[in-house]
């Protein structure tokens, strides 16, 4: 059984929890055991405990984000020692890019990262799909990690912190989300979509000759978009916070921004670990993962696709 060590910033704890859930199949098969600093208990020596487990680990996951890079402990202690062990063939280091950041020039930038192509987890339309990709890459790396452990010099295996009794790493509790949490996530998502559409329309116009676009912010709850080819409107759309389905986000294939009709809607939902958006209308049926948990980026790409369809089909 391989030991997997999570090196992460506590700012990213929610994403770390989701990744640990995604590794459940590997745990149930007896292929891995997971360790992170939340397994330490009151009275433990934090630094000694972390360093001991870092030396014992077969696979070290660097959960990379701006906060990870900014953390002196994550970057200066955990990452530095992890790469030393990787270079000596004692462990396998896998960077997992959680959020967009300038990681390529850093010492671990030469390593093949997960998810696929180093695309940040938060940039995937569906978090479950992103973490599935990460889990599959970790599974593929396990034989190499086992081989490294078998051939590593025994002297290179320091004695970890004295055990205080065996216990599970499954100490994760269900998180609860209030109505306030849902409303704030909805507000943040609407503002994200407004920025996403405005920037995307500007770039679409800049890149394509004969294309013109408009973005109109009507008020704090509504905005519209239109795309023209050679002066003729080809596609129109509007996004409304609220609308006929209540507390959600409505999409209409027109620029009227009315609240009494829509062609698609997104609702805020939550699971045990976080909040997400879910499509509830007809357009999502037949997509690759119609029941997906959409990130804000994923929702933006999905609704943008609806605006782009008339241009790309003609």
Residue pairs with C-beta under 8 A, 6 or more apart in sequence:
1 30
1 31
1 32
1 33
2 31
2 32
2 33
2 58
2 59
2 142
2 145
2 146
2 149
3 32
3 33
3 34
3 35
3 53
3 56
3 57
3 58
3 59
4 23
4 32
4 33
4 34
4 35
4 57
4 58
4 59
4 60
4 61
4 138
5 35
5 36
5 53
5 54
5 56
5 57
5 59
5 60
5 61
5 82
6 16
6 19
6 20
6 34
6 35
6 36
6 61
6 63
7 54
7 60
7 61
7 62
7 63
7 68
7 74
7 78
7 79
7 82
8 16
8 36
8 61
8 63
8 68
8 74
8 98
9 63
9 65
9 67
9 68
9 70
9 71
9 74
11 65
11 67
12 63
12 65
12 67
12 68
12 98
12 99
13 38
14 273
14 274
15 63
15 98
15 121
15 122
16 36
16 63
17 172
17 273
18 127
18 131
18 273
18 274
19 61
19 63
19 96
19 131
19 134
19 135
20 34
20 36
20 169
20 172
21 131
21 172
21 273
22 128
22 131
22 132
22 134
22 135
23 32
23 34
23 135
23 138
25 135
26 32
26 135
26 138
26 139
26 142
27 33
27 34
31 139
31 142
32 59
32 138
32 142
33 169
34 169
35 53
35 57
35 169
36 169
37 46
37 49
37 50
38 171
39 167
39 169
39 171
40 46
40 49
40 50
41 164
44 161
44 164
45 161
47 77
48 161
49 161
50 77
50 78
51 77
51 81
52 158
52 159
52 160
52 161
53 160
53 161
54 60
54 78
54 81
54 82
54 85
55 81
55 85
55 157
55 158
55 160
56 157
56 158
56 160
57 91
58 91
58 92
58 145
58 146
58 148
58 149
59 91
59 92
59 93
59 94
59 138
59 141
59 142
59 145
60 78
60 82
60 85
60 86
60 91
60 92
60 93
60 94
61 94
61 95
61 96
61 138
62 68
62 74
62 78
62 79
62 82
62 93
62 94
62 95
62 96
62 108
63 96
63 98
64 95
64 96
64 97
64 98
64 99
64 101
64 103
64 108
64 113
65 97
65 98
65 99
65 101
66 99
66 101
68 74
68 75
68 98
68 101
69 75
69 101
69 102
69 103
69 106
79 107
79 108
80 107
82 91
82 93
83 93
83 107
83 108
85 91
85 93
85 156
86 92
86 93
86 111
88 152
88 156
89 148
89 151
89 152
90 148
90 149
90 152
90 156
90 157
91 145
91 148
91 149
92 141
92 144
92 145
92 148
93 108
93 111
94 111
94 113
94 114
94 137
94 138
94 141
95 103
95 108
95 111
95 113
95 114
95 118
96 113
96 114
96 115
96 121
96 134
97 103
97 113
97 114
97 115
97 118
97 119
97 120
97 121
98 120
98 121
98 122
99 120
99 121
99 122
100 120
100 122
100 123
101 120
103 109
103 113
103 118
104 118
114 133
114 134
114 137
114 138
115 121
115 124
115 130
115 131
115 133
115 134
115 137
116 133
119 130
121 127
121 130
121 131
121 134
122 295
122 297
123 295
123 297
124 130
124 295
124 297
124 298
125 292
125 294
125 295
125 297
125 298
125 299
125 301
125 302
126 289
126 292
126 293
126 294
126 295
126 298
127 274
127 276
127 293
127 295
128 289
128 292
128 293
129 289
129 292
172 273
174 272
175 272
175 273
175 274
177 270
177 275
181 270
181 275
182 247
182 268
182 270
182 275
183 247
185 268
185 275
186 241
186 247
186 248
186 249
186 268
187 241
188 296
189 249
189 266
189 268
189 277
189 296
189 299
190 221
190 239
190 241
190 249
192 296
192 297
192 300
193 239
193 249
193 296
193 299
193 300
193 303
194 217
194 223
194 239
196 297
196 300
196 304
197 215
197 223
197 225
197 239
197 300
197 303
197 304
197 307
198 215
198 223
200 300
200 304
201 213
201 214
201 215
201 225
201 227
202 213
202 215
204 211
204 213
204 227
205 211
205 212
205 213
210 229
210 230
211 227
211 228
211 229
212 227
212 228
212 231
213 225
213 226
213 227
213 228
214 224
214 225
214 226
214 228
215 223
215 224
215 225
216 223
216 224
216 225
216 255
217 223
218 224
218 257
220 241
221 240
221 241
221 242
222 238
222 239
222 240
222 241
222 257
223 238
223 239
223 257
224 236
224 237
224 238
224 239
224 255
224 256
224 257
225 236
225 237
225 238
225 255
225 307
226 233
226 235
226 236
226 237
226 255
227 233
227 234
227 235
227 236
227 307
227 308
227 311
228 234
229 311
234 310
234 311
234 314
235 253
235 307
235 308
235 309
235 310
235 311
236 253
236 254
236 255
237 251
237 252
237 253
237 254
237 255
237 303
237 306
237 307
238 251
238 252
238 254
238 255
238 256
238 257
238 258
239 249
239 250
239 251
239 257
239 303
240 249
240 250
240 252
240 257
240 258
240 259
240 262
241 249
242 248
242 250
242 259
243 249
243 250
243 259
243 260
243 262
243 265
244 250
244 259
244 260
244 261
244 262
244 265
245 262
245 265
245 267
245 280
247 267
247 268
248 265
248 266
248 267
248 268
248 280
249 265
249 266
249 277
249 299
250 259
250 262
250 264
250 265
250 266
251 262
251 263
251 264
251 265
251 266
251 281
251 303
251 306
252 258
252 261
252 262
252 263
253 263
253 306
262 281
263 281
263 282
263 283
263 306
264 279
264 280
264 281
264 282
264 283
264 284
264 303
264 306
265 279
265 280
265 281
266 277
266 278
266 279
266 280
266 294
266 299
266 303
267 277
267 278
267 280
268 275
268 276
268 277
269 275
269 276
269 277
269 278
269 293
270 276
271 293
276 293
276 294
276 295
277 293
277 294
277 295
277 296
277 298
277 299
278 291
278 292
278 293
278 294
279 290
279 292
279 294
279 302
283 306
284 290
284 302
292 298
294 302
